[in-house]
Amino acid sequence: MPDPVYFNTNLRVIIQQMGGDSTDNVKKFAVAGAKLIPVTISTTNGLIKLLEMNPVPKLTDVNLPAGWMNFYRLDNYSATSYFYLDKPTNNLPPLASLKERTEGLTGK
């Protein structure tokens, strides 16, 4: 069976940093602690470019219209790395305990 993992150099990963939802839901995300920056609101009257306004309105602004809001978002990411052994045995140390591997992490 051919190996489905082909890269070993020049790997490039792109992660989208934009999100979108209703204005009301985006406000709820922010209240719940999500780190986000509103960018645009699409309303029945057209597109509002929030970052081009002076001053830029806050999510708490009562005059912020309802609509579809796009926003920059900040997410947590994780990665997995695979490697192949040339034989079924190795000299690797035993895997550390879960407590040791997660020491110092927040939000476990």
KAJO-V650626 format. One record per pair of residues at least 24 apart in sequence whose ideal C-beta (glycine too) atoms are under 7 Angstrom apart, sorted by the first residue. I is the first residue (numbers start at 0). J is the second residue. D is the distance in whole Angstrom. If there is no record, write none. Layout:
i->I j->J d->D
i->I j->J d->D
//
This chain:
i->4 j->81 d->7
i->14 j->76 d->7
i->16 j->71 d->6
i->16 j->72 d->6
i->17 j->69 d->6
i->17 j->71 d->6
i->17 j->72 d->7
i->18 j->70 d->5
i->18 j->72 d->4
i->19 j->67 d->6
i->19 j->68 d->7
i->19 j->69 d->5
i->20 j->68 d->7
i->21 j->67 d->7
i->21 j->68 d->7
i->22 j->63 d->6
i->22 j->65 d->5
i->22 j->66 d->6
i->22 j->68 d->5
i->23 j->65 d->7
i->25 j->58 d->7
i->25 j->68 d->5
i->25 j->70 d->6
i->26 j->58 d->5
i->29 j->58 d->5
i->34 j->73 d->4
i->35 j->70 d->4
i->35 j->71 d->6
i->35 j->72 d->5
i->36 j->70 d->6
i->36 j->71 d->4
i->37 j->68 d->6
i->37 j->70 d->5
i->38 j->69 d->5
i->38 j->70 d->6
i->38 j->71 d->6
i->39 j->69 d->5
i->40 j->64 d->6
i->40 j->66 d->5
i->40 j->67 d->7
i->40 j->68 d->5
i->41 j->66 d->5
i->41 j->67 d->4
i->42 j->66 d->4
//
